[in-house]
Amino acid sequence: MDKIIPRWEWRAFGESFGEAEKQFAALPAGDIEESDELYLLSSVLDDNVKVRYGLMDIKKLEQVNADGLEQWKPVMKDSFPLPATEAKKVFEVLGVPAPPMSRTDYTLDQFVDELVPAAKNLMAVRVHKKRTRYKVDGCMAELADINADGKETRTVALELEDPARVIATVRKLGLGSLKNTSYPRGLKQLVGMKA
């Protein structure tokens, strides 16, 4: 992957976000995007592993700062069919042993139908997102409606390379009392996956 500066992220899940939603409504909305994604959730680790737009897309948690912001670094964006060597790396990131692999590469269906069920402590969750993007004080922001295997929630997020600006914007929007919860942790809570 090209050199990427990891971003600091803040996210919360809930039914509504009060004053923050009013402030977003007063801003010009950016792109509205809908996507269908497949998250691989591990009961062992919380790294962000998903398939979006036909790509295996992985971000690893680099660090958490004193304000609870999380710095995530993209480490994989590979297309299918995925070579077996790369498929093994996916299981390593998830903290679970890779199941035996009999193929040299795997289509998405083969990966999901053969490898995921054979792995322990792992769940594949189909997620539909409808995201509305905004720009707030230089931060990238979004409000999203989520359907994960039939269970619905909303999420609000802010991110930028500058953590001081992210946390200042979180507080300005009146969201400072909410806990920062990454996508993997939020989805695990939503679908009832135990650690």
N, C-alpha and C positions, 0 to 999 in steps of 0.2 A: 504494500500500500504506500501511497505517497506520504510525505511527512505531514502529519496532522497535529495541530495544537489541541490537546484534550480540553473539552469544555467542562465548566462547572455547572451542575444541574440541580434544580429544585423542582419537586413535583408533589402534588397531593391528589388524593382520590376522595370523592364524595358525591352527594346529590346536587349540591349547588355551592357557590363560592361568594355569596352575598355581595358586598361592596365591590369586590374585585370584578365581578361580572358587569356591574354598572359602569365601572371605569373602562373595561374592555369595549362595552357597547358604544362608548363615546369616541372610540378610536376608529380610524379607517381599518377595516378588516383586510388582511392579506389573502393569500391563497386559502381556499377551502378544498380539502383533499380527503377522499375516501379511499381506504385500502383494506384488503384482506390479508392478514398475516398469520403466521403460525409461530407461536412462542414455544420454546422448549424450556420447561421449568424443572429445576432440580430441587429436591428437598435438602440438598447438601450445601450448595452455593447459590449466590444471587446474581451472578453475572448475566448480562443481557444477551440472550441467544434467540434469534428469530429468523424466519424466512420471510422476506418481503421482496416483491417484484422479481421473484425467481432466484434471489440471491440468499445464500447463507450469510447472515449479517450478525457479527459478534462485537460487543463492546465489553471490555473488562473494567471493573471498578479499580481505579488507581489509588485513590485516597479520599478520606472524608475530613473536612476541616472543622474548626472549632464551632462554626455556625451550623454544622450538620449538612453543608453542601457536599455533593458527591462529584468527583472528577472522573469522567468516563473516557476511555481511550478505545477507538475502533481498532480491532486487531484482525478482522477477517471480513471480506466481502467477496465470496466466491460463487460462481454460477454452478448450476447442476448440468450434467452429472458431476458429482463431487468425487474426486479420487479418494480411495479408501484411506490413504495417508492423511488427507484433510478431514475426512469423516472422523477418524480417531481423535484428531485435535479438538473437534467439537465436544466429544465426551470428556476429554481432559479439562476443558474450560468449565464444563458443568460439574466437575468433581466426581464423576461416576466412571466405573470401569467400562471400557468399550466392549460391546458384545463381539463374539467371533464374526469375522467378515469373510465371506466367500467370494465376493466380487472385487474387481479392480477399481470400479467406480460405481456410484449409486445415483439414480435419478431421485427426484424429490419423493415420488411415491414409494420407491424401494427403501429410501432412508426412513420414511415415516412408518411404512407398513412392516418392514423387517427389523430395522435396528432399534427404533425407539421402544417397541414393546419388549424387546429382548434385554433392554437395559433396566437396571434397578434404580429406584428413587428418581424416576423421570416421568414427566407428563407432557404431552403435546396438547396445546390449547389453541383453538382457532379463534382469532380475534378480528372483529370488524371495527375499524376506527373511522370516525368522521371528525377531522381536525380543522379548526379555524385558527389561522396564524395571525399574530400581531407583532408589532415592534413597540416595546415600552422602555423608555429611557436607555435605548441602545441594546436592550436584551431581546433575544428571540423569545417569543411567548406563544402559547397555544392553549386553547380550550378544546377538549375533545370528548365526544360521546363514544363509549366503548361497549361492545357486546362481546363477551368472552364465553364461548360455549353456552350461549343463551342467557347468561347473567349480565345485567347492565349496570354501568356506573359512568361517572364523568371524571375527568382529570384536568388539572390546570398545571402548567409547567412554565418555567423560565430557565434560560441557559445563556451562557456567554463564557468567554475565556477569562474574564475578570470576576473573581468571586465576590469582591466587595460590592460591585455594581449589582450583581444578582441578588445578594441578600438585602441590599438597600431597596431594591425594587419590590422584592417579596414583602418587605415591611410596609412600604408605601402603599401597596395594593391591599393592605389589611390581612395578609395571609400568614403573618409571622407566628401565629399561635398553632398553625397546622404542622403536622410532622412531615418531614421530607420522606417520601416513600417512592422508591424506584419502581419502574414498570414490573420487573419480575416479582418483587415483594407485594406490590398492589394486586397483581393478577393471582398470586398464590393465595392471598387473603380472600379475594373474590370467589375463587373456585373451591376454596376449602382445602387446599393442599397443606399437609402438616410438614413441619421441619423435621 
